[in-house]
């Protein structure tokens, strides 16, 4: 039996809004090695290289073998552990972002079916996950490269989805809305503007966002603007008022209150901590 090992990387750069790699790695586990019960705040894909183990989520227990891939959803209590006689070895990648739910919604993964038999893709999946890990580093360019390789990895699951030829209507609406927000967030756009661009009613847009992202269009727009503001606070010398205007807030006081509500800290304090400690 190969000795246990763990190669893991946690990405300190999580500034990309559409998709960011949070962590990646490889691990050969000891018999019965367990994580959980617990909750992750991001998506996490595990691909089994050798051995087997068990995954518990939403009241179900899944036996997982070499070649299989399982997905952990954010804010979902899970437990997973290695088999007692054939402990698994796996590769993983954790990620989050507005594109994550849209892409995964178009694959065969779902909360009720979080495990896929991917033996026919095992070499390709492993190569892509290895590529993500090998691209790691502490610079912004490394995050961009890791994210690019993650997109390629997720594309594998899209291409081989049983519904690959069908377009998910809600996902299509949300994707179009996000593209509009990405191009126009610095202007005082409204939810009505977004719905009009997509070509559906405000209520239909709301239902689409809730079904795909589990958040409303307004919550997404606010989160997107705050994320952009966070980047400017960290990487520019613009005043708080100028940053507020740059990300679509016409009222500086409202921006500060919104930023504090989302981030748990005032914009000025956020900038101070980032400059002096590099983290909040």
PERACOR-V703670 format. One record per residue. RES is the residue in one small letter. SS is DSSP state (helix for helix, strand for strand, loop for the rest). D_LAST is the distance of its C-alpha to the last C-alpha in Angstrom with 2 decimals. Layout:
RES:SS:D_LAST  RES:SS:D_LAST
This chain:
x:loop:42.81  x:loop:39.98  x:loop:37.63  x:loop:34.24  x:strand:31.28  x:strand:27.72  x:strand:26.08  x:strand:22.55  x:strand:19.76  x:strand:16.21  x:loop:14.94  x:loop:11.51  x:loop:12.59  x:loop:12.61  x:loop:13.34  x:loop:16.98  x:loop:17.89  x:loop:21.32  x:loop:20.69  x:strand:18.13  x:strand:18.88  x:strand:16.40  x:strand:18.63  x:strand:22.28  x:strand:24.87  x:strand:28.24  x:strand:29.49  x:strand:32.91  x:loop:32.76  x:loop:34.93  x:loop:37.36  x:loop:35.78  x:loop:32.22  x:strand:30.13  x:strand:26.72  x:strand:26.38  x:strand:27.18  x:strand:23.65  x:strand:21.65  x:loop:19.56  x:loop:17.10  x:loop:18.65  x:strand:22.16  x:strand:23.56  x:strand:26.94  x:strand:28.97  x:strand:32.21  x:strand:34.73  x:strand:36.43  x:strand:38.80  x:loop:39.64  x:strand:38.69  x:strand:36.63  x:strand:35.84  x:strand:33.24  x:strand:33.07  x:strand:31.60  x:loop:32.88  x:loop:35.69  x:strand:37.02  x:strand:37.38  x:strand:37.80  x:strand:39.46  x:strand:37.94  x:strand:39.86  x:loop:39.54  x:loop:39.11  x:strand:37.35  x:strand:33.88  x:strand:31.80  x:strand:28.85  x:strand:26.25  x:loop:25.08  x:loop:21.71  x:loop:21.91  x:loop:25.26  x:strand:26.24  x:strand:27.72  x:strand:29.29  x:strand:30.61  x:strand:32.63  x:strand:35.00  x:loop:38.77  x:loop:40.54  x:loop:43.07  x:loop:41.51  x:strand:37.75  x:loop:35.87  x:strand:34.19  x:strand:31.72  x:strand:29.37  x:strand:26.31  x:strand:23.70  x:strand:20.80  x:strand:19.79  x:strand:18.81  x:loop:19.46  x:helix:22.09  x:helix:24.81  x:helix:24.37  x:helix:26.24  x:helix:28.81  x:helix:29.69  x:helix:29.83  x:helix:31.89  x:loop:34.49  x:loop:34.80  x:loop:36.73  x:loop:33.63  x:strand:33.30  x:loop:32.06  x:loop:35.71  x:strand:36.24  x:loop:33.11  x:strand:35.29  x:strand:37.25  x:strand:40.13  x:loop:39.23  x:helix:41.66  x:helix:43.17  x:helix:39.81  x:helix:38.61  x:helix:39.11  x:helix:37.41  x:helix:34.41  x:helix:34.01  x:helix:34.38  x:helix:31.70  x:helix:29.20  x:helix:30.07  x:helix:29.53  x:helix:25.96  x:helix:25.20  x:helix:27.10  x:loop:25.15  x:loop:21.81  x:loop:19.96  x:loop:16.72  x:loop:17.84  x:helix:17.65  x:helix:21.39  x:helix:21.09  x:helix:18.99  x:helix:21.71  x:helix:24.43  x:helix:23.08  x:helix:22.83  x:helix:26.34  x:helix:27.69  x:helix:26.14  x:helix:28.02  x:helix:31.15  x:helix:30.66  x:helix:30.34  x:helix:33.36  x:helix:35.42  x:helix:34.94  x:helix:35.72  x:helix:38.87  x:loop:40.21  x:loop:39.41  x:loop:42.50  x:loop:41.58  x:loop:40.88  x:loop:43.65  x:loop:42.55  x:loop:40.00  x:loop:37.86  x:helix:38.38  x:helix:35.28  x:helix:33.10  x:helix:35.05  x:helix:34.46  x:helix:30.70  x:helix:30.56  x:helix:32.60  x:helix:30.47  x:helix:27.25  x:helix:29.08  x:helix:30.07  x:helix:26.60  x:helix:25.23  x:helix:28.03  x:helix:28.05  x:loop:24.66  x:loop:24.74  x:loop:27.94  x:loop:28.47  x:loop:29.60  x:loop:30.41  x:helix:30.78  x:helix:34.51  x:helix:34.10  x:helix:32.31  x:helix:34.97  x:helix:37.72  x:helix:36.48  x:helix:36.37  x:loop:39.78  x:loop:39.24  x:loop:38.93  x:helix:35.73  x:helix:36.42  x:helix:37.05  x:helix:33.79  x:helix:32.00  x:helix:33.78  x:helix:33.01  x:helix:29.24  x:helix:29.32  x:helix:31.50  x:helix:29.52  x:helix:25.83  x:loop:26.07  x:loop:24.60  x:loop:26.50  x:helix:26.83  x:helix:25.22  x:helix:22.14  x:helix:21.95  x:helix:22.52  x:helix:19.86  x:helix:17.25  x:helix:18.52  x:helix:18.34  x:helix:14.78  x:helix:13.82  x:helix:15.97  x:helix:14.58  x:helix:11.00  x:helix:12.83  x:helix:14.87  x:helix:12.25  x:helix:10.86  x:helix:14.41  x:loop:16.82  x:loop:18.03  x:loop:19.30  x:loop:19.29  x:helix:17.51  x:helix:21.04  x:helix:21.77  x:helix:18.73  x:helix:19.76  x:helix:23.26  x:helix:22.30  x:loop:20.84  x:loop:23.71  x:loop:22.96  x:loop:26.02  x:loop:24.72  x:helix:21.77  x:helix:21.53  x:helix:21.61  x:helix:18.84  x:helix:16.56  x:helix:17.66  x:helix:17.24  x:helix:13.72  x:helix:12.79  x:helix:14.94  x:helix:13.46  x:helix:9.67  x:loop:10.03  x:loop:8.85  x:loop:11.21  x:helix:11.31  x:helix:11.96  x:helix:9.12  x:helix:6.70  x:helix:8.97  x:helix:9.19  x:helix:5.80  x:helix:6.27  x:helix:9.78  x:helix:9.78  x:helix:7.57  x:loop:7.13  x:loop:3.76  x:loop:0.00
